[in-house]
Amino acid sequence: MDLSLTIGGPQGGGIDTSSNMINRAFAEAGYNVFGVREYHSNIKGRHSYNHLRVKEERPRSLKYPVDILVALDPDTIFEHLEDIGEGTKIIYDKSFETSDLAQARLIMRDTSKRIKETLDSSSLPNNIKGALELAKKRGGIPMAIPFSEVVTSAISEGPASRYFNTLGSAITLSIAGLEQKFAEAAIKQVFSTKPKAVEENVKVVEAAYSYAKENGFAGKVLKVLPKMKRLLLTGNDGSAMGKLMGGLRFQTYYPITPASDESSIMEEHEHLHYLQAEKSKLKEGGVVVVQTEDEISAVTMAQGAALTGSRSSTATSGPGFSLMAEGISFAGMDEVPVVITLYQRGGPSTGLPTRNGQSDLLFAMNTGHGEFPRMVISSGDVEECVYDAMRALNYAQRYQLPVIHLIDKNLANTTDLVPDIDLKKVKVNQAIRPTQTRLSFKRYSLDTENGISEMGYFGNDVFWMTGDEHDEIGHVTEDPMVRDRQMRKRFKKLETALNEIPLEEMALLLGEKNADVTFVTWGSQKGPILDVIEDLKKEGVKANLLYLKMFEPFPTDFVEEALGKAKLIINVESNMLAQAARIVKLNTGIDIQHNILKYNGRHMTEDEILKAAKEIIGGNGKKLVEVLENGA
């Protein structure tokens, strides 16, 4: 069982509900699901889609061409012509066959022009019939469904279009061979708070399954697998959940895509009932979530809360992170334990506000003026988002500095079935709190071997804070000797962190020890590359992956050793400048010659990385940069 599918339609047309239904139905039958949500930067209308994969084992990546394309509007057929291959079933409303490309006003002009050129090059008309004819030439199988007729056979009241997303999902599940009872169970979960909606949508599911059976669309019944306790989460969900489980008490944000979802999730779940042992305490405390007037306020307000002893964080994306630069510098100077979750998207400026990117790595490493220690970590899958969010809070508390947690947009909007959270993996390590008021104590003491001074708290201790350089108590100073000692003392923390933090939290070497090819990556390419490694193994090529999680401080010795043994190194990133490769060179002197890069805002897939890797492997050692361009 390895099913790839895309379901697309207009923004605001229930695409997420459809995907949620498909994911939950397969999960009910014991299967694993994985998907990425892609959407335009408008509120309603333009094309939105979810790319999904279903397997018996846990999927780690997506691939093209898809097995099923579900089109809830004519635009989806036009937009996804390149995703259709041999055997792709195209489910669409029969009424779309009268649609013309010129009428598709919500398709971007550049995209429409490209589609027109594609159809013209095959001497096909610029309409849905022409698009379907091209799809058939590529091996696609159009499956026209009279959507309104099927829905009205089940529901007589209200517009039939309201249920088209449910119908499309149910037809898909029937074609895949999933029993009807699992589709109905999914409906009951998706509309759990709306009994009337459950009743109506179950009727549509029944009609869809009947239609598929009567017309020979229904697939061979899939076997049912044992169910395990799992959580259906996105990267946004994972980070929010990890922060709450990590003892977060104060979160700030200013609305920005795709970071806002994290804070919205927290607002919905201020008291986390998942931790049964701490349920009563969480009810007493919960978390305060504040929407500020801008990102400058967000980062400085979070610092103010941190200085009262609360575990505090903020979340933002590139433009907002730019505004936080001065505030992050202040946290560096005054040793404030604060977490900044940076959701990366396509830049510069507003750039691609709802599309993927990994171009903020060097910015995170160097944001703010002057030199000060910060920690920069990243996550590569939804499960890691949970644990890394917890760890980030611990790092901030332990080393008293800003911690920047990088999550790319692709990962933020990835849906995955995550195994039950292991509460023993990460403990909440709170700094030791003083029990008595301390007057003029040495908050920035130089008498420390590890660079970490005793923490001070507003409301309990008397100490001075300023953006200027300061002495041990906090008074402003420009004495060169004190300046030298304070700078060395602050940076000593990074050395301490390198010695204390387990290596597996900084970098991992995954796969064959003696490999022909060593991939290097970070973030959401982790899963696709692990799948590519398995693909290459089937072809007799041994490969492994140097997976980077922590960039500051950097695990130089480990990376030097791993790459020093490598025969052929291929770096894979979603940016144009191969930023992680630059950091590797800066710290180790190793210049990676081969790169697979993608910066068009769409997620990387297993098939395109595999194709590019083969080009490099067969390139006779020449320096190659493969640029990936797939994606609707």
Phi and psi in degrees as a GROMACS rama.xvg file:
@    title "Ramachandran Plot"
@    xaxis  label "Phi"
@    yaxis  label "Psi"
@TYPE xy
-149.802  93.1999  ASP-2
-110.387  125.171  LEU-3
-111.407  134.191  SER-4
-149.011  154.885  LEU-5
-127.28  133.605  THR-6
-121.206  123.153  ILE-7
-134.111  159.732  GLY-8
179.226  -167.401  GLY-9
-74.5594  143.888  PRO-10
-54.0179  129.487  GLN-11
86.4162  6.88337  GLY-12
-98.0781  17.7181  GLY-13
84.232  22.3313  GLY-14
-65.1079  -43.6754  ILE-15
-63.3938  -38.6835  ASP-16
-62.0043  -41.527  THR-17
-61.035  -48.5734  SER-18
-62.6932  -40.0451  SER-19
-61.7503  -40.5211  ASN-20
-64.346  -45.6732  MET-21
-62.8265  -46.3751  ILE-22
-58.6834  -47.6498  ASN-23
-69.0948  -36.2001  ARG-24
-63.188  -46.8249  ALA-25
-65.8874  -38.268  PHE-26
-63.2381  -37.6017  ALA-27
-61.5805  -31.3044  GLU-28
-88.3167  5.77373  ALA-29
93.1505  2.06334  GLY-30
-86.0875  163.69  TYR-31
-101.805  142.063  ASN-32
-128.519  152.493  VAL-33
-152.316  136.718  PHE-34
-160.156  161.59  GLY-35
-128.958  135.969  VAL-36
-96.8967  128.506  ARG-37
-120.301  135.753  GLU-38
-155.465  153.976  TYR-39
-78.4089  162.946  HIS-40
-89.5242  43.5831  SER-41
-126.989  166.79  ASN-42
-77.4446  -41.0563  ILE-43
-150.139  142.554  LYS-44
116.475  -59.4709  GLY-45
-68.7373  169.754  ARG-46
-66.2048  132.551  HIS-47
-132.694  145.743  SER-48
-154.097  158.566  TYR-49
-120.218  128.748  ASN-50
-103.294  119.535  HIS-51
-123.399  157.125  LEU-52
-141.465  135.716  ARG-53
-123.403  129.829  VAL-54
-143.818  164.452  LYS-55
-70.5336  -48.2418  GLU-56
-82.33  170.643  GLU-57
-74.2375  119.528  ARG-58
-69.2058  150.026  PRO-59
-123.066  -8.07023  ARG-60
-154.805  173.619  SER-61
-114.574  165.788  LEU-62
-152.342  159.595  LYS-63
-120.847  157.366  TYR-64
-71.8509  163.852  PRO-65
-85.7076  158.645  VAL-66
-82.8818  -33.7868  ASP-67
-135.362  132.095  ILE-68
-117.155  117.473  LEU-69
-103.1  113.968  VAL-70
-104.521  110.968  ALA-71
-91.7887  0.887495  LEU-72
-154.668  162.924  ASP-73
-61.2625  -33.6207  PRO-74
-55.5648  -34.9159  ASP-75
-61.411  -38.9782  THR-76
-65.4339  -44.5306  ILE-77
-62.7987  -46.5813  PHE-78
-68.6668  -26.5556  GLU-79
-112.484  24.5841  HIS-80
-57.7621  -36.397  LEU-81
-73.8272  -11.9347  GLU-82
-93.0783  -0.274399  ASP-83
-95.2147  135.442  ILE-84
-140.543  -163.41  GLY-85
-60.9024  119.463  GLU-86
88.6473  0.253469  GLY-87
-65.8265  121.078  THR-88
-86.6724  126.373  LYS-89
-109.793  105.988  ILE-90
-92.791  123.329  ILE-91
-151.562  162.751  TYR-92
-76.8521  129.145  ASP-93
-55.9172  -29.0102  LYS-94
-66.5409  -16.0385  SER-95
-67.1665  -18.4558  PHE-96
-65.1261  -13.7883  GLU-97
-92.9957  0.507502  THR-98
-79.8805  144.266  SER-99
-116.5  147.478  ASP-100
-58.596  -36.1076  LEU-101
-64.6158  -22.9676  ALA-102
-85.2258  -11.93  GLN-103
-81.7633  74.3778  ALA-104
-72.2641  -17.2613  ARG-105
-89.2072  -4.45769  LEU-106
-78.2811  134.486  ILE-107
-57.4123  145.446  MET-108
-57.5195  -43.5182  ARG-109
-64.1741  -39.8795  ASP-110
-66.5792  -43.0112  THR-111
-60.7009  -41.6586  SER-112
-61.6068  -42.8232  LYS-113
-64.966  -40.687  ARG-114
-64.8781  -41.3485  ILE-115
-60.1206  -43.8851  LYS-116
-63.136  -37.5743  GLU-117
-63.9696  -45.9653  THR-118
-68.4817  -41.0693  LEU-119
-61.6777  -38.9444  ASP-120
-64.6952  -21.0464  SER-121
-102.985  9.70409  SER-122
56.3724  42.7929  SER-123
-114.516  148.886  LEU-124
-64.4048  151.06  PRO-125
-84.692  60.5478  ASN-126
-145.295  -179.721  ASN-127
-62.3885  -37.5817  ILE-128
-62.2105  -38.2057  LYS-129
-67.1252  -41.35  GLY-130
-63.4918  -41.747  ALA-131
-68.373  -33.2154  LEU-132
-65.5132  -41.2535  GLU-133
-64.5636  -39.7652  LEU-134
-60.6137  -41.2436  ALA-135
-65.2164  -37.0907  LYS-136
-62.7218  -29.031  LYS-137
-89.6024  4.26987  ARG-138
99.765  3.6265  GLY-139
-71.8779  155.748  GLY-140
-122.89  95.4799  ILE-141
-64.5901  137.446  PRO-142
-132.013  93.0254  MET-143
-76.1945  127.332  ALA-144
-121.33  129.172  ILE-145
-77.2871  83.3168  PRO-146
-52.2077  -51.6181  PHE-147
-61.8448  -41.8764  SER-148
-61.795  -43.7302  GLU-149
-67.6145  -43.4716  VAL-150
-65.2607  -46.696  VAL-151
-67.3215  -18.6201  THR-152
-70.4555  -18.8814  SER-153
-109.383  -35.1367  ALA-154
-127.312  122.753  ILE-155
-97.8607  -20.6958  SER-156
-99.3655  147.61  GLU-157
77.7417  167.108  GLY-158
-67.409  134.483  PRO-159
-63.9375  -30.7499  ALA-160
-60.5162  -21.4131  SER-161
-61.5083  -25.4074  ARG-162
-108.582  9.32039  TYR-163
-64.8222  -34.5264  PHE-164
-67.4151  -39.2338  ASN-165
-65.3397  -41.834  THR-166
-61.8034  -47.1221  LEU-167
-59.2496  -41.8811  GLY-168
-66.1863  -43.9541  SER-169
-66.6458  -40.443  ALA-170
-60.6541  -41.9776  ILE-171
-60.2659  -46.5426  THR-172
-64.1955  -37.0287  LEU-173
-67.3199  -43.7573  SER-174
-61.214  -38.0421  ILE-175
-71.1843  -16.9699  ALA-176
95.3646  14.5258  GLY-177
-82.1504  134.407  LEU-178
-61.8547  148.274  GLU-179
-59.4467  -34.2019  GLN-180
-61.3066  -29.315  LYS-181
-75.4042  -34.6673  PHE-182
-64.7042  -41.2383  ALA-183
-67.2769  -38.3253  GLU-184
-62.1858  -38.9328  ALA-185
-64.9639  -41.099  ALA-186
-59.352  -42.5941  ILE-187
-65.0558  -30.2663  LYS-188
-77.135  -45.3352  GLN-189
-63.7064  -39.2171  VAL-190
-110.062  38.4194  PHE-191
-59.5756  -26.9698  SER-192
-96.5948  4.60109  THR-193
-131.185  85.0734  LYS-194
-55.7439  -39.9815  PRO-195
-64.0937  -42.235  LYS-196
-64.2744  -37.6158  ALA-197
-59.993  -49.1941  VAL-198
-58.36  -46.6802  GLU-199
-69.8237  -42.8884  GLU-200
-70.8968  -30.8196  ASN-201
-64.1913  -37.0577  VAL-202
-63.5431  -39.4985  LYS-203
-65.9028  -39.6986  VAL-204
-60.3275  -44.8758  VAL-205
-59.9549  -43.6369  GLU-206
-65.0201  -39.662  ALA-207
-64.2904  -46.1772  ALA-208
-64.9501  -38.0556  TYR-209
-64.9613  -43.996  SER-210
-62.7612  -45.0772  TYR-211
-61.1668  -40.8582  ALA-212
-67.6439  -44.5857  LYS-213
-65.6244  -29.257  GLU-214
-103.934  11.1841  ASN-215
74.0443  21.8536  GLY-216
-88.7934  -25.8418  PHE-217
-62.6101  134.81  ALA-218
-85.9862  172.253  GLY-219
-63.1732  134.801  LYS-220
-60.9128  126.822  VAL-221
-75.379  145.869  LEU-222
-69.0668  152.497  LYS-223
-95.9439  131.979  VAL-224
-100.536  159.318  LEU-225
-62.6768  138.947  PRO-226
-89.3242  143.032  LYS-227
-122.817  162.107  MET-228
-75.5003  114.733  LYS-229
-139.536  161.183  ARG-230
-117.528  127.318  LEU-231
-88.377  103.755  LEU-232
-130.204  154.954  LEU-233
-100.561  172.174  THR-234
-61.6504  -38.5263  GLY-235
-59.6351  -45.469  ASN-236
-59.0309  -45.6657  ASP-237
-61.4219  -44.9106  GLY-238
-65.5786  -43.4261  SER-239
-61.4409  -45.0797  ALA-240
-64.1436  -43.1194  MET-241
-62.4362  -40.2949  GLY-242
-63.9575  -44.3857  LYS-243
-63.8638  -42.443  LEU-244
-70.6963  -22.8289  MET-245
-86.8515  9.34532  GLY-246
90.0962  16.1025  GLY-247
-58.3074  138.577  LEU-248
-124.22  -14.2103  ARG-249
-149.091  122.541  PHE-250
-129.434  133.893  GLN-251
-117.939  158.236  THR-252
-166.523  154.963  TYR-253
-118.057  133.941  TYR-254
-54.8348  126.221  PRO-255
-163.025  139.975  ILE-256
-81.1427  139.991  THR-257
-98.8987  20.8175  PRO-258
-76.7325  -29.1337  ALA-259
-59.0444  -33.3117  SER-260
-57.1119  -35.9131  ASP-261
-59.0314  -48.2765  GLU-262
-69.4495  -35.7093  SER-263
-62.8079  -39.3089  SER-264
-62.3652  -41.8274  ILE-265
-63.5529  -39.0496  MET-266
-63.758  -32.1232  GLU-267
-78.1095  -25.4108  GLU-268
-130.121  57.8961  HIS-269
-64.8502  -29.589  GLU-270
-111.148  114.332  HIS-271
-88.2019  105.539  LEU-272
-81.0624  -4.84143  HIS-273
-62.5659  -36.2282  TYR-274
-87.5734  87.6938  LEU-275
-59.3368  -39.4883  GLN-276
-64.5131  -27.8553  ALA-277
-109.811  15.8248  GLU-278
-55.4221  -47.814  LYS-279
-65.0176  -39.4265  SER-280
-68.2659  -38.3961  LYS-281
-65.6367  -34.9506  LEU-282
-65.092  -35.7405  LYS-283
-69.3758  -39.1874  GLU-284
-98.9191  -62.5233  GLY-285
65.2547  -161.088  GLY-286
-134.118  140.023  VAL-287
-93.1376  124.926  VAL-288
-115.224  123.598  VAL-289
-120.716  123.859  VAL-290
-88.1584  113.536  GLN-291
-90.8018  175.27  THR-292
-77.8871  -19.0629  GLU-293
-167.665  176.079  ASP-294
-74.3483  -24.4395  GLU-295
-62.7041  -46.294  ILE-296
-63.9896  -37.7478  SER-297
-59.5871  -48.6912  ALA-298
-73.8455  -35.981  VAL-299
-76.5401  -34.5305  THR-300
-64.9461  -40.0939  MET-301
-61.7879  -36.374  ALA-302
-67.8196  -39.5607  GLN-303
-59.5571  -41.6819  GLY-304
-66.2851  -39.3665  ALA-305
-60.6172  -33.7199  ALA-306
-78.1299  -3.88627  LEU-307
-94.3871  -3.98262  THR-308
104.012  -0.396234  GLY-309
-81.6329  141.395  SER-310
-75.1464  119.505  ARG-311
-129.352  152.004  SER-312
-154.621  169.147  SER-313
-139.774  164.676  THR-314
-137.995  139.434  ALA-315
-158.679  -179.624  THR-316
-124.304  -178.115  SER-317
-44.1596  -57.4815  GLY-318
-59.6739  -39.01  PRO-319
-69.5159  -36.9356  GLY-320
-63.45  -34.1238  PHE-321
-58.2488  -42.5086  SER-322
-69.731  -22.831  LEU-323
-82.1638  -5.22657  MET-324
-53.9528  -48.0394  ALA-325
-66.1392  -39.7981  GLU-326
-64.7605  -36.4102  GLY-327
-66.6295  -36.8599  ILE-328
-61.4523  -39.9573  SER-329
-61.7747  -42.2658  PHE-330
-62.5777  -35.0796  ALA-331
-67.5067  -43.1248  GLY-332
-67.4836  -41.3659  MET-333
-101.935  12.1672  ASP-334
56.4556  50.906  GLU-335
-94.3109  126.901  VAL-336
-79.649  99.4315  PRO-337
-139.761  144.074  VAL-338
-106.843  131.921  VAL-339
-116.879  111.684  ILE-340
-87.6553  115.906  THR-341
-106.232  107.352  LEU-342
-87.6439  114.093  TYR-343
-85.1857  139.981  GLN-344
-140.323  179.075  ARG-345
-72.6703  126.726  GLY-346
-116.67  -162.57  GLY-347
-79.0035  -178.902  PRO-348
51.8795  -138.604  SER-349
-68.786  -30.4013  THR-350
53.1953  -122.277  GLY-351
-112.466  84.7439  LEU-352
-63.1906  -20.6313  PRO-353
-120.031  19.6218  THR-354
-118.479  164.07  ARG-355
-75.7206  154.072  ASN-356
-169.852  157.639  GLY-357
-133.908  40.418  GLN-358
-97.6432  8.59351  SER-359
-103.079  8.14458  ASP-360
-62.6398  -53.2647  LEU-361
-64.4176  -33.5201  LEU-362
-63.5044  -44.2758  PHE-363
-62.3872  -37.0172  ALA-364
-68.5167  -28.0593  MET-365
-123.771  6.23608  ASN-366
-63.0538  147.441  THR-367
91.3699  157.646  GLY-368
-94.7275  149.765  HIS-369
78.5241  -178.048  GLY-370
-111.558  128.614  GLU-371
-156.719  153.767  PHE-372
-76.4736  137.707  PRO-373
-144.101  161.239  ARG-374
-109.024  137.798  MET-375
-125.338  116.451  VAL-376
-125.741  161.386  ILE-377
-139.802  159.47  SER-378
-116.38  151.099  SER-379
-117.86  -11.0679  GLY-380
-152.788  172.345  ASP-381
-62.0651  -41.1654  VAL-382
-61.4603  -40.7294  GLU-383
-63.4137  -34.4038  GLU-384
-56.1454  -39.0925  CYS-385
-63.2742  -54.4699  VAL-386
-72.3236  -36.2304  TYR-387
-68.4086  -33.65  ASP-388
-64.3051  -38.3424  ALA-389
-65.2713  -47.6356  MET-390
-62.2311  -39.2986  ARG-391
-57.2789  -41.7241  ALA-392
-64.7086  -39.5218  LEU-393
-66.0039  -42.7257  ASN-394
-59.2669  -45.4713  TYR-395
-60.6032  -43.1916  ALA-396
-67.4173  -44.7729  GLN-397
-66.7645  -44.815  ARG-398
-104.358  -0.851806  TYR-399
51.6391  64.1891  GLN-400
-158.433  167.28  LEU-401
-73.2684  135.026  PRO-402
-114.517  122.412  VAL-403
-104.088  118.667  ILE-404
-105.775  113.399  HIS-405
-91.52  126.652  LEU-406
-133.183  121.06  ILE-407
-79.7485  156.799  ASP-408
-56.0939  -39.0564  LYS-409
-54.113  -46.2383  ASN-410
-70.8477  -38.2569  LEU-411
-56.726  -37.4674  ALA-412
-105.944  19.6936  ASN-413
-86.6706  135.365  THR-414
-105.977  132.447  THR-415
-146.09  149.656  ASP-416
-90.1602  107.944  LEU-417
-97.4428  133.97  VAL-418
-57.3207  157.948  PRO-419
-51.292  136.387  ASP-420
-65.9184  131.286  ILE-421
-91.463  103.76  ASP-422
-69.748  -12.0294  LEU-423
-83.4596  -13.4418  LYS-424
-68.5284  -38.151  LYS-425
-132.641  126.079  VAL-426
-103.243  153.263  LYS-427
-82.9801  107.581  VAL-428
-99.9512  96.9987  ASN-429
-88.9629  142.939  GLN-430
-62.8365  148.652  ALA-431
-66.5395  124.332  ILE-432
-91.2349  134.065  ARG-433
-68.5631  145.777  PRO-434
-96.7347  -16.8543  THR-435
-124.854  156.246  GLN-436
-66.1115  136.124  THR-437
-116.766  126.43  ARG-438
-99.584  123.304  LEU-439
51.2416  45.1063  SER-440
-82.3109  164.617  PHE-441
-82.9743  83.2957  LYS-442
-62.0551  -34.533  ARG-443
-113.361  46.3443  TYR-444
-56.2105  137.786  SER-445
-90.7992  -7.64748  LEU-446
-87.8728  64.0138  ASP-447
-142.957  136.144  THR-448
-82.7623  -25.0718  GLU-449
-104.678  0.946853  ASN-450
85.9566  -0.969037  GLY-451
-105.883  116.554  ILE-452
-88.3391  168.257  SER-453
-69.282  131.585  GLU-454
-71.8961  143.254  MET-455
-114.13  152.155  GLY-456
-131.019  135.954  TYR-457
-60.7137  140.301  PHE-458
89.3555  -9.29998  GLY-459
-128.082  -34.7329  ASN-460
-122.721  155.322  ASP-461
-108.232  114.041  VAL-462
-154.631  166.939  PHE-463
-107.845  143.677  TRP-464
-129.033  138.722  MET-465
-157.333  156.386  THR-466
-75.1001  -11.9329  GLY-467
-80.0991  164.792  ASP-468
-63.9486  151.427  GLU-469
-145.83  166.8  HIS-470
-88.6804  -167.311  ASP-471
-65.6221  -28.4819  GLU-472
-85.4501  -26.2505  ILE-473
121.408  -1.40136  GLY-474
-70.9978  144.971  HIS-475
-62.4032  137.41  VAL-476
-147.721  150.901  THR-477
-124.308  17.7049  GLU-478
-65.1077  125.924  ASP-479
-63.0755  -33.627  PRO-480
-68.8097  -43.1223  MET-481
-65.254  -41.5994  VAL-482
-57.7042  -47.5232  ARG-483
-57.793  -46.3426  ASP-484
-68.2253  -39.4025  ARG-485
-67.2919  -41.0183  GLN-486
-61.7275  -47.0848  MET-487
-64.3398  -39.5671  ARG-488
-63.2716  -43.7091  LYS-489
-64.8943  -44.1499  ARG-490
-73.9163  -16.1218  PHE-491
-60.7233  -25.8533  LYS-492
-59.5852  -37.6795  LYS-493
-66.7499  -38.033  LEU-494
-63.9644  -42.2668  GLU-495
-61.6226  -43.8849  THR-496
-62.1643  -42.2224  ALA-497
-59.2739  -36.2836  LEU-498
-78.755  -24.6365  ASN-499
-98.6223  -36.506  GLU-500
-76.4444  130.742  ILE-501
-57.8763  141.401  PRO-502
-56.1778  -37.4737  LEU-503
-65.8148  -15.0026  GLU-504
-87.1832  -5.23419  GLU-505
-112.232  -42.0334  MET-506
-163.703  152.275  ALA-507
-137.487  145.14  LEU-508
-109.39  110.912  LEU-509
-110.776  136.155  LEU-510
107.008  -158.121  GLY-511
-60.9876  138.341  GLU-512
-72.9102  -45.3714  LYS-513
-102.685  87.1661  ASN-514
-104.147  153.452  ALA-515
-79.5653  -30.4278  ASP-516
-133.311  134.786  VAL-517
-117.787  116.336  THR-518
-85.7804  149.181  PHE-519
-125.561  130.061  VAL-520
-158.339  177.944  THR-521
-153.267  163.468  TRP-522
68.5915  -151.256  GLY-523
-73.9005  -2.20834  SER-524
-75.8481  -10.2558  GLN-525
-52.0445  -52.7375  LYS-526
-62.2448  -51.836  GLY-527
-56.7554  -38.8289  PRO-528
-69.0526  -38.1378  ILE-529
-61.7399  -36.0288  LEU-530
-69.9049  -38.6623  ASP-531
-62.8529  -38.5251  VAL-532
-58.726  -40.9166  ILE-533
-67.7695  -38.0321  GLU-534
-62.3994  -43.9319  ASP-535
-65.9566  -35.8177  LEU-536
-60.3544  -37.7047  LYS-537
-64.6171  -22.7499  LYS-538
-100.366  10.2238  GLU-539
86.4563  11.7939  GLY-540
-106.529  120.648  VAL-541
-87.5267  130.597  LYS-542
-139.678  158.009  ALA-543
-140.917  175.954  ASN-544
-131.681  122.939  LEU-545
-89.5149  105.019  LEU-546
-101.842  116.648  TYR-547
-94.8458  129.648  LEU-548
-116.046  -33.0428  LYS-549
-120.595  125.878  MET-550
-106.669  -20.8352  PHE-551
-148.588  113.5  GLU-552
-70.034  157.173  PRO-553
-102.49  132.828  PHE-554
-76.9931  68.6471  PRO-555
-57.4596  -48.7815  THR-556
-59.6317  -44.4525  ASP-557
-64.854  -44.4924  PHE-558
-65.8773  -42.0593  VAL-559
-58.3471  -44.5141  GLU-560
-66.062  -44.442  GLU-561
-64.5171  -45.988  ALA-562
-78.7955  -24.0276  LEU-563
-64.6702  -25.8785  GLY-564
-92.8964  -7.50956  LYS-565
-74.1764  142.597  ALA-566
-90.0328  -45.2533  LYS-567
-136.712  123.071  LEU-568
-108.841  129.68  ILE-569
-125.856  118.295  ILE-570
-92.4222  137.84  ASN-571
-128.191  121.789  VAL-572
-148.909  159.123  GLU-573
-101.153  60.3549  SER-574
-155.668  172.387  ASN-575
-90.7559  -26.9561  MET-576
-98.0824  5.78995  LEU-577
51.0153  59.3173  ALA-578
-64.8409  -40.1758  GLN-579
-65.1299  -37.142  ALA-580
-62.2703  -35.4184  ALA-581
-66.0256  -38.6071  ARG-582
-68.2101  -38.6154  ILE-583
-59.9545  -45.881  VAL-584
-64.9209  -40.7811  LYS-585
-60.5485  -39.3196  LEU-586
-91.033  -26.1227  ASN-587
-120.429  -18.4202  THR-588
82.9311  -1.27997  GLY-589
-83.3196  121.595  ILE-590
-99.8326  107.095  ASP-591
-75.9148  123.362  ILE-592
-87.2585  -23.9598  GLN-593
-117.951  130.373  HIS-594
-133.812  140.928  ASN-595
-112.754  116.021  ILE-596
-126.024  146.219  LEU-597
-141.72  127.379  LYS-598
-141.165  24.8201  TYR-599
-90.1567  5.63093  ASN-600
93.5462  -5.84331  GLY-601
-102.522  158.838  ARG-602
-71.0012  149.464  HIS-603
-78.1637  145.756  MET-604
-121.455  160.45  THR-605
-58.0698  -46.2322  GLU-606
-65.4434  -39.1175  ASP-607
-74.6108  -34.8881  GLU-608
-66.5577  -41.0914  ILE-609
-61.1362  -45.7401  LEU-610
-61.5448  -45.4059  LYS-611
-65.8766  -39.3863  ALA-612
-63.1708  -40.2407  ALA-613
-63.474  -36.4674  LYS-614
-61.8663  -42.5667  GLU-615
-70.5285  -43.1913  ILE-616
-59.9959  -36.5219  ILE-617
-93.9728  15.788  GLY-618
-90.7858  11.4189  GLY-619
56.9784  34.5468  ASN-620
80.6392  -0.382999  GLY-621
-71.6619  146.623  LYS-622
-65.6558  124.567  LYS-623
-131.124  141.956  LEU-624
-123.934  112.689  VAL-625
-97.3557  121.687  GLU-626
-102.55  123.807  VAL-627
-93.0089  138.157  LEU-628
-129.109  6.02882  GLU-629
-66.7123  158.84  ASN-630
126.8  138.162  GLY-631
